[in-house]
Amino acid sequence: MSNPTPVQSEGFKEQQFKGYTEELAEPLAKKVTGVKLPQSIHDALHALPQEERVKYLRRLICEAVKRDLIGNKA
């Protein structure tokens, strides 16, 4: 049976996962965008530490979308 009135202590809240964020001009979306990649690309990306990988992918995707999709609308 689950706890009907859970209490989250300050200690618990401090241990919760905090995302890898950097200073962005706008807030992050609520939904995650995920894609399957070729195995060699997956392996190369997962050789990076997780925090570095997240920031790297976010930067590359944002740059490509701004350049290829958003930039063409001007």
PyMOL Python script that loads the backbone (N, CA, C, O; Angstrom):
from pymol import cmd

cmd.read_pdbstr("""\
ATOM      1  N   MET A   1       0.848  -1.171   0.000  1.00  0.00           N
ATOM      2  CA  MET A   1       0.000   0.000   0.000  1.00  0.00           C
ATOM      3  C   MET A   1       0.897   1.239   0.000  1.00  0.00           C
ATOM      4  O   MET A   1       1.865   1.306   0.758  1.00  0.00           O
ATOM      5  N   SER A   2       0.582   2.206  -0.837  1.00  0.00           N
ATOM      6  CA  SER A   2       1.380   3.425  -0.893  1.00  0.00           C
ATOM      7  C   SER A   2       0.983   4.379   0.235  1.00  0.00           C
ATOM      8  O   SER A   2      -0.099   4.271   0.812  1.00  0.00           O
ATOM      9  N   ASN A   3       1.868   5.295   0.527  1.00  0.00           N
ATOM     10  CA  ASN A   3       1.638   6.278   1.581  1.00  0.00           C
ATOM     11  C   ASN A   3       0.655   7.339   1.069  1.00  0.00           C
ATOM     12  O   ASN A   3       0.965   8.032   0.100  1.00  0.00           O
ATOM     13  N   PRO A   4      -0.513   7.482   1.692  1.00  0.00           N
ATOM     14  CA  PRO A   4      -1.490   8.455   1.202  1.00  0.00           C
ATOM     15  C   PRO A   4      -1.100   9.904   1.484  1.00  0.00           C
ATOM     16  O   PRO A   4      -1.617  10.813   0.834  1.00  0.00           O
ATOM     17  N   THR A   5      -0.209  10.136   2.429  1.00  0.00           N
ATOM     18  CA  THR A   5       0.223  11.508   2.753  1.00  0.00           C
ATOM     19  C   THR A   5       1.746  11.563   2.838  1.00  0.00           C
ATOM     20  O   THR A   5       2.303  11.707   3.926  1.00  0.00           O
ATOM     21  N   PRO A   6       2.415  11.450   1.704  1.00  0.00           N
ATOM     22  CA  PRO A   6       3.884  11.473   1.736  1.00  0.00           C
ATOM     23  C   PRO A   6       4.422  12.845   2.136  1.00  0.00           C
ATOM     24  O   PRO A   6       3.827  13.878   1.829  1.00  0.00           O
ATOM     25  N   VAL A   7       5.564  12.830   2.830  1.00  0.00           N
ATOM     26  CA  VAL A   7       6.231  14.068   3.230  1.00  0.00           C
ATOM     27  C   VAL A   7       7.632  14.036   2.645  1.00  0.00           C
ATOM     28  O   VAL A   7       8.376  13.073   2.833  1.00  0.00           O
ATOM     29  N   GLN A   8       7.982  15.094   1.937  1.00  0.00           N
ATOM     30  CA  GLN A   8       9.318  15.183   1.365  1.00  0.00           C
ATOM     31  C   GLN A   8      10.140  16.137   2.220  1.00  0.00           C
ATOM     32  O   GLN A   8       9.891  17.342   2.247  1.00  0.00           O
ATOM     33  N   SER A   9      11.124  15.574   2.919  1.00  0.00           N
ATOM     34  CA  SER A   9      11.974  16.392   3.775  1.00  0.00           C
ATOM     35  C   SER A   9      12.932  17.224   2.930  1.00  0.00           C
ATOM     36  O   SER A   9      13.118  16.953   1.743  1.00  0.00           O
ATOM     37  N   GLU A  10      13.536  18.231   3.541  1.00  0.00           N
ATOM     38  CA  GLU A  10      14.524  19.057   2.831  1.00  0.00           C
ATOM     39  C   GLU A  10      15.708  18.197   2.392  1.00  0.00           C
ATOM     40  O   GLU A  10      16.248  18.402   1.305  1.00  0.00           O
ATOM     41  N   GLY A  11      16.118  17.240   3.223  1.00  0.00           N
ATOM     42  CA  GLY A  11      17.216  16.343   2.863  1.00  0.00           C
ATOM     43  C   GLY A  11      16.889  15.529   1.624  1.00  0.00           C
ATOM     44  O   GLY A  11      17.738  15.347   0.752  1.00  0.00           O
ATOM     45  N   PHE A  12      15.654  15.036   1.548  1.00  0.00           N
ATOM     46  CA  PHE A  12      15.218  14.275   0.379  1.00  0.00           C
ATOM     47  C   PHE A  12      15.224  15.154  -0.862  1.00  0.00           C
ATOM     48  O   PHE A  12      15.708  14.739  -1.915  1.00  0.00           O
ATOM     49  N   LYS A  13      14.692  16.362  -0.746  1.00  0.00           N
ATOM     50  CA  LYS A  13      14.617  17.277  -1.893  1.00  0.00           C
ATOM     51  C   LYS A  13      15.999  17.641  -2.414  1.00  0.00           C
ATOM     52  O   LYS A  13      16.174  17.810  -3.621  1.00  0.00           O
ATOM     53  N   GLU A  14      16.984  17.766  -1.529  1.00  0.00           N
ATOM     54  CA  GLU A  14      18.345  18.098  -1.947  1.00  0.00           C
ATOM     55  C   GLU A  14      18.990  16.957  -2.718  1.00  0.00           C
ATOM     56  O   GLU A  14      19.866  17.190  -3.551  1.00  0.00           O
ATOM     57  N   GLN A  15      18.561  15.715  -2.447  1.00  0.00           N
ATOM     58  CA  GLN A  15      19.146  14.550  -3.106  1.00  0.00           C
ATOM     59  C   GLN A  15      18.475  14.232  -4.438  1.00  0.00           C
ATOM     60  O   GLN A  15      19.003  13.439  -5.218  1.00  0.00           O
ATOM     61  N   GLN A  16      17.330  14.830  -4.709  1.00  0.00           N
ATOM     62  CA  GLN A  16      16.638  14.552  -5.960  1.00  0.00           C
ATOM     63  C   GLN A  16      17.484  14.978  -7.144  1.00  0.00           C
ATOM     64  O   GLN A  16      18.314  15.882  -7.046  1.00  0.00           O
ATOM     65  N   PHE A  17      17.259  14.314  -8.257  1.00  0.00           N
ATOM     66  CA  PHE A  17      18.010  14.603  -9.477  1.00  0.00           C
ATOM     67  C   PHE A  17      17.738  16.021  -9.952  1.00  0.00           C
ATOM     68  O   PHE A  17      16.589  16.438 -10.096  1.00  0.00           O
ATOM     69  N   LYS A  18      18.799  16.740 -10.189  1.00  0.00           N
ATOM     70  CA  LYS A  18      18.701  18.079 -10.760  1.00  0.00           C
ATOM     71  C   LYS A  18      19.236  17.978 -12.189  1.00  0.00           C
ATOM     72  O   LYS A  18      20.331  17.459 -12.405  1.00  0.00           O
ATOM     73  N   GLY A  19      18.482  18.463 -13.147  1.00  0.00           N
ATOM     74  CA  GLY A  19      18.870  18.365 -14.548  1.00  0.00           C
ATOM     75  C   GLY A  19      20.147  19.135 -14.849  1.00  0.00           C
ATOM     76  O   GLY A  19      20.587  19.985 -14.075  1.00  0.00           O
ATOM     77  N   TYR A  20      20.715  18.817 -15.975  1.00  0.00           N
ATOM     78  CA  TYR A  20      21.915  19.506 -16.431  1.00  0.00           C
ATOM     79  C   TYR A  20      21.469  20.713 -17.233  1.00  0.00           C
ATOM     80  O   TYR A  20      21.132  20.589 -18.411  1.00  0.00           O
ATOM     81  N   THR A  21      21.464  21.849 -16.620  1.00  0.00           N
ATOM     82  CA  THR A  21      21.001  23.040 -17.322  1.00  0.00           C
ATOM     83  C   THR A  21      22.133  24.047 -17.429  1.00  0.00           C
ATOM     84  O   THR A  21      23.028  24.110 -16.586  1.00  0.00           O
ATOM     85  N   GLU A  22      22.065  24.803 -18.455  1.00  0.00           N
ATOM     86  CA  GLU A  22      22.960  25.935 -18.631  1.00  0.00           C
ATOM     87  C   GLU A  22      22.074  27.143 -18.866  1.00  0.00           C
ATOM     88  O   GLU A  22      20.857  27.005 -18.989  1.00  0.00           O
ATOM     89  N   GLU A  23      22.656  28.297 -18.928  1.00  0.00           N
ATOM     90  CA  GLU A  23      21.866  29.509 -19.137  1.00  0.00           C
ATOM     91  C   GLU A  23      21.280  29.496 -20.546  1.00  0.00           C
ATOM     92  O   GLU A  23      22.010  29.608 -21.531  1.00  0.00           O
ATOM     93  N   LEU A  24      19.970  29.361 -20.634  1.00  0.00           N
ATOM     94  CA  LEU A  24      19.279  29.362 -21.916  1.00  0.00           C
ATOM     95  C   LEU A  24      18.350  30.567 -21.981  1.00  0.00           C
ATOM     96  O   LEU A  24      17.918  31.083 -20.950  1.00  0.00           O
ATOM     97  N   ALA A  25      18.049  31.006 -23.185  1.00  0.00           N
ATOM     98  CA  ALA A  25      17.191  32.177 -23.364  1.00  0.00           C
ATOM     99  C   ALA A  25      15.730  31.879 -23.049  1.00  0.00           C
ATOM    100  O   ALA A  25      14.941  32.799 -22.830  1.00  0.00           O
ATOM    101  N   GLU A  26      15.367  30.600 -23.026  1.00  0.00           N
ATOM    102  CA  GLU A  26      13.981  30.246 -22.745  1.00  0.00           C
ATOM    103  C   GLU A  26      13.943  28.947 -21.936  1.00  0.00           C
ATOM    104  O   GLU A  26      14.923  28.202 -21.929  1.00  0.00           O
ATOM    105  N   PRO A  27      12.840  28.667 -21.262  1.00  0.00           N
ATOM    106  CA  PRO A  27      12.748  27.447 -20.461  1.00  0.00           C
ATOM    107  C   PRO A  27      12.730  26.199 -21.338  1.00  0.00           C
ATOM    108  O   PRO A  27      12.399  26.263 -22.522  1.00  0.00           O
ATOM    109  N   LEU A  28      13.089  25.073 -20.745  1.00  0.00           N
ATOM    110  CA  LEU A  28      13.086  23.807 -21.470  1.00  0.00           C
ATOM    111  C   LEU A  28      11.660  23.296 -21.631  1.00  0.00           C
ATOM    112  O   LEU A  28      10.790  23.586 -20.810  1.00  0.00           O
ATOM    113  N   ALA A  29      11.430  22.534 -22.696  1.00  0.00           N
ATOM    114  CA  ALA A  29      10.120  21.929 -22.946  1.00  0.00           C
ATOM    115  C   ALA A  29       9.827  20.885 -21.877  1.00  0.00           C
ATOM    116  O   ALA A  29      10.745  20.328 -21.275  1.00  0.00           O
ATOM    117  N   LYS A  30       8.556  20.626 -21.645  1.00  0.00           N
ATOM    118  CA  LYS A  30       8.150  19.624 -20.656  1.00  0.00           C
ATOM    119  C   LYS A  30       8.336  18.206 -21.182  1.00  0.00           C
ATOM    120  O   LYS A  30       8.554  17.280 -20.402  1.00  0.00           O
ATOM    121  N   LYS A  31       8.252  18.029 -22.516  1.00  0.00           N
ATOM    122  CA  LYS A  31       8.387  16.699 -23.105  1.00  0.00           C
ATOM    123  C   LYS A  31       9.808  16.488 -23.615  1.00  0.00           C
ATOM    124  O   LYS A  31      10.457  17.417 -24.094  1.00  0.00           O
ATOM    125  N   VAL A  32      10.274  15.256 -23.503  1.00  0.00           N
ATOM    126  CA  VAL A  32      11.601  14.876 -23.982  1.00  0.00           C
ATOM    127  C   VAL A  32      11.512  14.477 -25.445  1.00  0.00           C
ATOM    128  O   VAL A  32      10.548  13.830 -25.853  1.00  0.00           O
ATOM    129  N   THR A  33      12.501  14.853 -26.233  1.00  0.00           N
ATOM    130  CA  THR A  33      12.598  14.419 -27.618  1.00  0.00           C
ATOM    131  C   THR A  33      13.681  13.353 -27.682  1.00  0.00           C
ATOM    132  O   THR A  33      14.832  13.611 -27.327  1.00  0.00           O
ATOM    133  N   GLY A  34      13.324  12.176 -28.127  1.00  0.00           N
ATOM    134  CA  GLY A  34      14.289  11.085 -28.186  1.00  0.00           C
ATOM    135  C   GLY A  34      14.289  10.434 -29.554  1.00  0.00           C
ATOM    136  O   GLY A  34      13.248  10.326 -30.202  1.00  0.00           O
ATOM    137  N   VAL A  35      15.447  10.006 -29.985  1.00  0.00           N
ATOM    138  CA  VAL A  35      15.575   9.314 -31.268  1.00  0.00           C
ATOM    139  C   VAL A  35      16.545   8.153 -31.105  1.00  0.00           C
ATOM    140  O   VAL A  35      17.469   8.210 -30.294  1.00  0.00           O
ATOM    141  N   LYS A  36      16.324   7.103 -31.882  1.00  0.00           N
ATOM    142  CA  LYS A  36      17.281   6.003 -31.925  1.00  0.00           C
ATOM    143  C   LYS A  36      18.376   6.380 -32.920  1.00  0.00           C
ATOM    144  O   LYS A  36      18.109   6.983 -33.959  1.00  0.00           O
ATOM    145  N   LEU A  37      19.601   6.018 -32.586  1.00  0.00           N
ATOM    146  CA  LEU A  37      20.755   6.363 -33.407  1.00  0.00           C
ATOM    147  C   LEU A  37      21.475   5.100 -33.864  1.00  0.00           C
ATOM    148  O   LEU A  37      21.305   4.041 -33.259  1.00  0.00           O
ATOM    149  N   PRO A  38      22.284   5.197 -34.935  1.00  0.00           N
ATOM    150  CA  PRO A  38      23.125   4.059 -35.299  1.00  0.00           C
ATOM    151  C   PRO A  38      24.026   3.688 -34.112  1.00  0.00           C
ATOM    152  O   PRO A  38      24.426   4.554 -33.334  1.00  0.00           O
ATOM    153  N   GLN A  39      24.335   2.410 -33.984  1.00  0.00           N
ATOM    154  CA  GLN A  39      25.075   1.917 -32.819  1.00  0.00           C
ATOM    155  C   GLN A  39      26.416   2.619 -32.638  1.00  0.00           C
ATOM    156  O   GLN A  39      26.800   2.918 -31.508  1.00  0.00           O
ATOM    157  N   SER A  40      27.139   2.890 -33.729  1.00  0.00           N
ATOM    158  CA  SER A  40      28.456   3.529 -33.594  1.00  0.00           C
ATOM    159  C   SER A  40      28.323   4.947 -33.032  1.00  0.00           C
ATOM    160  O   SER A  40      29.169   5.383 -32.252  1.00  0.00           O
ATOM    161  N   ILE A  41      27.269   5.668 -33.422  1.00  0.00           N
ATOM    162  CA  ILE A  41      27.040   7.018 -32.914  1.00  0.00           C
ATOM    163  C   ILE A  41      26.647   6.950 -31.447  1.00  0.00           C
ATOM    164  O   ILE A  41      27.134   7.728 -30.627  1.00  0.00           O
ATOM    165  N   HIS A  42      25.767   6.019 -31.127  1.00  0.00           N
ATOM    166  CA  HIS A  42      25.349   5.815 -29.743  1.00  0.00           C
ATOM    167  C   HIS A  42      26.561   5.535 -28.851  1.00  0.00           C
ATOM    168  O   HIS A  42      26.699   6.123 -27.779  1.00  0.00           O
ATOM    169  N   ASP A  43      27.427   4.646 -29.296  1.00  0.00           N
ATOM    170  CA  ASP A  43      28.610   4.289 -28.506  1.00  0.00           C
ATOM    171  C   ASP A  43      29.530   5.486 -28.295  1.00  0.00           C
ATOM    172  O   ASP A  43      30.052   5.689 -27.199  1.00  0.00           O
ATOM    173  N   ALA A  44      29.729   6.284 -29.359  1.00  0.00           N
ATOM    174  CA  ALA A  44      30.589   7.460 -29.238  1.00  0.00           C
ATOM    175  C   ALA A  44      30.005   8.468 -28.257  1.00  0.00           C
ATOM    176  O   ALA A  44      30.733   9.033 -27.440  1.00  0.00           O
ATOM    177  N   LEU A  45      28.691   8.697 -28.334  1.00  0.00           N
ATOM    178  CA  LEU A  45      28.046   9.637 -27.415  1.00  0.00           C
ATOM    179  C   LEU A  45      28.113   9.147 -25.970  1.00  0.00           C
ATOM    180  O   LEU A  45      28.358   9.933 -25.055  1.00  0.00           O
ATOM    181  N   HIS A  46      27.897   7.859 -25.771  1.00  0.00           N
ATOM    182  CA  HIS A  46      27.867   7.326 -24.418  1.00  0.00           C
ATOM    183  C   HIS A  46      29.264   7.118 -23.835  1.00  0.00           C
ATOM    184  O   HIS A  46      29.403   6.693 -22.688  1.00  0.00           O
ATOM    185  N   ALA A  47      30.291   7.415 -24.619  1.00  0.00           N
ATOM    186  CA  ALA A  47      31.653   7.436 -24.078  1.00  0.00           C
ATOM    187  C   ALA A  47      31.879   8.727 -23.294  1.00  0.00           C
ATOM    188  O   ALA A  47      32.795   8.809 -22.476  1.00  0.00           O
ATOM    189  N   LEU A  48      31.042   9.735 -23.545  1.00  0.00           N
ATOM    190  CA  LEU A  48      31.129  11.003 -22.816  1.00  0.00           C
ATOM    191  C   LEU A  48      30.465  10.852 -21.449  1.00  0.00           C
ATOM    192  O   LEU A  48      29.540  10.055 -21.297  1.00  0.00           O
ATOM    193  N   PRO A  49      30.928  11.608 -20.457  1.00  0.00           N
ATOM    194  CA  PRO A  49      30.200  11.643 -19.182  1.00  0.00           C
ATOM    195  C   PRO A  49      28.781  12.174 -19.418  1.00  0.00           C
ATOM    196  O   PRO A  49      28.569  12.992 -20.313  1.00  0.00           O
ATOM    197  N   GLN A  50      27.826  11.721 -18.633  1.00  0.00           N
ATOM    198  CA  GLN A  50      26.420  12.043 -18.882  1.00  0.00           C
ATOM    199  C   GLN A  50      26.150  13.540 -18.945  1.00  0.00           C
ATOM    200  O   GLN A  50      25.452  13.995 -19.852  1.00  0.00           O
ATOM    201  N   GLU A  51      26.681  14.313 -18.010  1.00  0.00           N
ATOM    202  CA  GLU A  51      26.415  15.753 -18.019  1.00  0.00           C
ATOM    203  C   GLU A  51      26.960  16.399 -19.288  1.00  0.00           C
ATOM    204  O   GLU A  51      26.291  17.229 -19.903  1.00  0.00           O
ATOM    205  N   GLU A  52      28.163  16.022 -19.674  1.00  0.00           N
ATOM    206  CA  GLU A  52      28.771  16.578 -20.888  1.00  0.00           C
ATOM    207  C   GLU A  52      27.973  16.174 -22.123  1.00  0.00           C
ATOM    208  O   GLU A  52      27.782  16.984 -23.031  1.00  0.00           O
ATOM    209  N   ARG A  53      27.503  14.921 -22.164  1.00  0.00           N
ATOM    210  CA  ARG A  53      26.716  14.420 -23.294  1.00  0.00           C
ATOM    211  C   ARG A  53      25.404  15.197 -23.444  1.00  0.00           C
ATOM    212  O   ARG A  53      25.035  15.572 -24.557  1.00  0.00           O
ATOM    213  N   VAL A  54      24.707  15.438 -22.348  1.00  0.00           N
ATOM    214  CA  VAL A  54      23.434  16.159 -22.395  1.00  0.00           C
ATOM    215  C   VAL A  54      23.645  17.573 -22.913  1.00  0.00           C
ATOM    216  O   VAL A  54      22.914  18.026 -23.794  1.00  0.00           O
ATOM    217  N   LYS A  55      24.630  18.269 -22.378  1.00  0.00           N
ATOM    218  CA  LYS A  55      24.892  19.640 -22.816  1.00  0.00           C
ATOM    219  C   LYS A  55      25.338  19.686 -24.279  1.00  0.00           C
ATOM    220  O   LYS A  55      24.947  20.584 -25.024  1.00  0.00           O
ATOM    221  N   TYR A  56      26.158  18.713 -24.685  1.00  0.00           N
ATOM    222  CA  TYR A  56      26.638  18.638 -26.070  1.00  0.00           C
ATOM    223  C   TYR A  56      25.476  18.444 -27.037  1.00  0.00           C
ATOM    224  O   TYR A  56      25.359  19.169 -28.025  1.00  0.00           O
ATOM    225  N   LEU A  57      24.620  17.468 -26.756  1.00  0.00           N
ATOM    226  CA  LEU A  57      23.490  17.197 -27.641  1.00  0.00           C
ATOM    227  C   LEU A  57      22.509  18.358 -27.684  1.00  0.00           C
ATOM    228  O   LEU A  57      22.007  18.706 -28.753  1.00  0.00           O
ATOM    229  N   ARG A  58      22.232  18.962 -26.532  1.00  0.00           N
ATOM    230  CA  ARG A  58      21.305  20.092 -26.499  1.00  0.00           C
ATOM    231  C   ARG A  58      21.846  21.239 -27.354  1.00  0.00           C
ATOM    232  O   ARG A  58      21.102  21.847 -28.123  1.00  0.00           O
ATOM    233  N   ARG A  59      23.144  21.533 -27.217  1.00  0.00           N
ATOM    234  CA  ARG A  59      23.747  22.628 -27.987  1.00  0.00           C
ATOM    235  C   ARG A  59      23.707  22.338 -29.484  1.00  0.00           C
ATOM    236  O   ARG A  59      23.345  23.211 -30.273  1.00  0.00           O
ATOM    237  N   LEU A  60      24.081  21.111 -29.886  1.00  0.00           N
ATOM    238  CA  LEU A  60      24.087  20.772 -31.307  1.00  0.00           C
ATOM    239  C   LEU A  60      22.702  20.813 -31.920  1.00  0.00           C
ATOM    240  O   LEU A  60      22.527  21.343 -33.017  1.00  0.00           O
ATOM    241  N   ILE A  61      21.717  20.262 -31.233  1.00  0.00           N
ATOM    242  CA  ILE A  61      20.356  20.243 -31.756  1.00  0.00           C
ATOM    243  C   ILE A  61      19.818  21.670 -31.877  1.00  0.00           C
ATOM    244  O   ILE A  61      19.219  22.025 -32.892  1.00  0.00           O
ATOM    245  N   CYS A  62      20.029  22.483 -30.848  1.00  0.00           N
ATOM    246  CA  CYS A  62      19.547  23.876 -30.898  1.00  0.00           C
ATOM    247  C   CYS A  62      20.190  24.643 -32.042  1.00  0.00           C
ATOM    248  O   CYS A  62      19.501  25.368 -32.759  1.00  0.00           O
ATOM    249  N   GLU A  63      21.496  24.497 -32.225  1.00  0.00           N
ATOM    250  CA  GLU A  63      22.180  25.190 -33.310  1.00  0.00           C
ATOM    251  C   GLU A  63      21.657  24.750 -34.672  1.00  0.00           C
ATOM    252  O   GLU A  63      21.420  25.587 -35.543  1.00  0.00           O
ATOM    253  N   ALA A  64      21.472  23.435 -34.863  1.00  0.00           N
ATOM    254  CA  ALA A  64      21.021  22.920 -36.154  1.00  0.00           C
ATOM    255  C   ALA A  64      19.596  23.369 -36.470  1.00  0.00           C
ATOM    256  O   ALA A  64      19.307  23.754 -37.603  1.00  0.00           O
ATOM    257  N   VAL A  65      18.714  23.324 -35.488  1.00  0.00           N
ATOM    258  CA  VAL A  65      17.324  23.733 -35.725  1.00  0.00           C
ATOM    259  C   VAL A  65      17.251  25.227 -36.028  1.00  0.00           C
ATOM    260  O   VAL A  65      16.532  25.645 -36.935  1.00  0.00           O
ATOM    261  N   LYS A  66      17.993  26.027 -35.271  1.00  0.00           N
ATOM    262  CA  LYS A  66      17.992  27.471 -35.546  1.00  0.00           C
ATOM    263  C   LYS A  66      18.523  27.764 -36.942  1.00  0.00           C
ATOM    264  O   LYS A  66      17.974  28.607 -37.652  1.00  0.00           O
ATOM    265  N   ARG A  67      19.576  27.082 -37.334  1.00  0.00           N
ATOM    266  CA  ARG A  67      20.201  27.308 -38.642  1.00  0.00           C
ATOM    267  C   ARG A  67      19.335  26.768 -39.772  1.00  0.00           C
ATOM    268  O   ARG A  67      19.102  27.471 -40.755  1.00  0.00           O
ATOM    269  N   ASP A  68      18.854  25.531 -39.652  1.00  0.00           N
ATOM    270  CA  ASP A  68      18.186  24.854 -40.762  1.00  0.00           C
ATOM    271  C   ASP A  68      16.689  25.073 -40.830  1.00  0.00           C
ATOM    272  O   ASP A  68      16.131  25.092 -41.927  1.00  0.00           O
ATOM    273  N   LEU A  69      16.019  25.238 -39.706  1.00  0.00           N
ATOM    274  CA  LEU A  69      14.553  25.304 -39.708  1.00  0.00           C
ATOM    275  C   LEU A  69      14.041  26.695 -39.395  1.00  0.00           C
ATOM    276  O   LEU A  69      13.211  27.230 -40.130  1.00  0.00           O
ATOM    277  N   ILE A  70      14.520  27.283 -38.325  1.00  0.00           N
ATOM    278  CA  ILE A  70      14.039  28.601 -37.924  1.00  0.00           C
ATOM    279  C   ILE A  70      14.629  29.684 -38.811  1.00  0.00           C
ATOM    280  O   ILE A  70      13.928  30.623 -39.188  1.00  0.00           O
ATOM    281  N   GLY A  71      15.896  29.571 -39.147  1.00  0.00           N
ATOM    282  CA  GLY A  71      16.572  30.566 -39.965  1.00  0.00           C
ATOM    283  C   GLY A  71      15.984  30.710 -41.350  1.00  0.00           C
ATOM    284  O   GLY A  71      16.048  31.791 -41.935  1.00  0.00           O
ATOM    285  N   ASN A  72      15.405  29.631 -41.896  1.00  0.00           N
ATOM    286  CA  ASN A  72      14.835  29.666 -43.252  1.00  0.00           C
ATOM    287  C   ASN A  72      13.517  30.414 -43.320  1.00  0.00           C
ATOM    288  O   ASN A  72      13.060  30.743 -44.414  1.00  0.00           O
ATOM    289  N   LYS A  73      12.892  30.693 -42.183  1.00  0.00           N
ATOM    290  CA  LYS A  73      11.586  31.356 -42.171  1.00  0.00           C
ATOM    291  C   LYS A  73      11.705  32.867 -42.292  1.00  0.00           C
ATOM    292  O   LYS A  73      10.697  33.545 -42.490  1.00  0.00           O
ATOM    293  N   ALA A  74      12.908  33.409 -42.178  1.00  0.00           N
ATOM    294  CA  ALA A  74      13.083  34.860 -42.214  1.00  0.00           C
ATOM    295  C   ALA A  74      12.931  35.410 -43.612  1.00  0.00           C
ATOM    296  O   ALA A  74      13.049  36.619 -43.816  1.00  0.00           O
TER     297      ALA A  74
END
""", "prot")
cmd.dss("prot")
cmd.show_as("cartoon", "prot")
cmd.util.cbc("prot")
cmd.orient("prot")
